[in-house]
Amino acid sequence: MRLNNKLISVFGVLMLAVILMTAGASQAPAAEAKSNVNVQLAAGDDDVNDPLEGLNRIIFTFNEGFQVLLLRPASTLYGAFTPPPVKEAVSNVLHNIRSPVIFVNDLLQGEGERAMNTLNRFLVNTTLGVAGIMDVAESNFDMPGHDEDFGQTLAVWGVGEGFYLVLPILGPSNPRDAIGKYFVDSYFDPFGYYTSEYHEAAGHARTSVNGAKVYSGVMNELDQVKKTSVDYYAAIRSMYRQKRDSEIRNGEAGDLPPIPEISYEFEDQAPVNPADSQQSTAGEVQLSNGVQIIWSEARIPVKTTGQVIWNTDSRQEEVASITR
């Protein structure tokens, strides 16, 4: 019996149930909110799309505890004691065995050229790269890799993200991405199928190593975001959405600036004069350290020493985002 697939199926059913219940509950205010949604999302105000914020914050706090107790120690050990060549090899192997998932989603999105690139990378790295340990395709044949998932495919097909969700352990998501990445993608993953059937320990090891690898790469940056954020939960929510927007557009610029990497290098800088920064419409300003500030309506920055605090009628929020 495939326990992993049963759990995934249960998770998918739960997600669909949440969508149906929320859709029924939100029909009444939908017409009133429709005219404001695009403006608010384009301005970075994502409150209208987080109806489960109370529950999400509880799960967010739980995830923080999980990270402190388990993920952070494991990631710290991985980052401190794993030699860089081994880290690179692990990353290469994990990406290579995910190639079938990427390939199928490339095809479903109508990206024939990217699909051929994925297929060629898989063939070259599996053979010349010794089971994917070396990324020969990129280093020797100029075939850089990319990532895709069924959540992105649904977005390309025009499916909206729905409301914001924080999943236990897995973190920020939404119904579209949760069903796409954690349910549908599992059927495109031969390695995942094999391990769930014959070698569950290998599947757990893959998940654990991948989690430690990813978290170790952003752990310090997330700490800095937490220190400089007025509302850490809201900052992560905004960053997740902008990052997903960039991934769906394959890195192309959209309405919001993508955040492919987080890199805070705050130095002493001259504060912005609030009187000179008030705006009545949406806009942005580029600071010398790479921070791009986005505002809307009449929000006035009142502090710019490592963080940006916006004075609004309802609350204070940080809307600084990191660009390439």
Secondary structure as GFF3:
##gff-version 3
##sequence-region A 1 324
A	DSSP	alpha_helix	3	42	.	.	.	ID=ss1
A	DSSP	three_ten_helix	47	49	.	.	.	ID=ss2
A	DSSP	alpha_helix	53	66	.	.	.	ID=ss3
A	DSSP	pi_helix	67	71	.	.	.	ID=ss4
A	DSSP	alpha_helix	72	81	.	.	.	ID=ss5
A	DSSP	alpha_helix	84	97	.	.	.	ID=ss6
A	DSSP	alpha_helix	99	108	.	.	.	ID=ss7
A	DSSP	alpha_helix	112	127	.	.	.	ID=ss8
A	DSSP	alpha_helix	136	141	.	.	.	ID=ss9
A	DSSP	alpha_helix	150	156	.	.	.	ID=ss10
A	DSSP	beta_strand	165	167	.	.	.	ID=ss11
A	DSSP	beta_strand	171	173	.	.	.	ID=ss12
A	DSSP	alpha_helix	175	179	.	.	.	ID=ss13
A	DSSP	pi_helix	180	184	.	.	.	ID=ss14
A	DSSP	three_ten_helix	185	188	.	.	.	ID=ss15
A	DSSP	alpha_helix	190	198	.	.	.	ID=ss16
A	DSSP	alpha_helix	200	228	.	.	.	ID=ss17
A	DSSP	alpha_helix	232	248	.	.	.	ID=ss18
A	DSSP	alpha_helix	274	277	.	.	.	ID=ss19
A	DSSP	beta_strand	283	286	.	.	.	ID=ss20
A	DSSP	beta_strand	291	295	.	.	.	ID=ss21
A	DSSP	beta_strand	300	303	.	.	.	ID=ss22
A	DSSP	beta_strand	309	311	.	.	.	ID=ss23
A	DSSP	beta_strand	316	317	.	.	.	ID=ss24
A	DSSP	beta_strand	320	322	.	.	.	ID=ss25
###
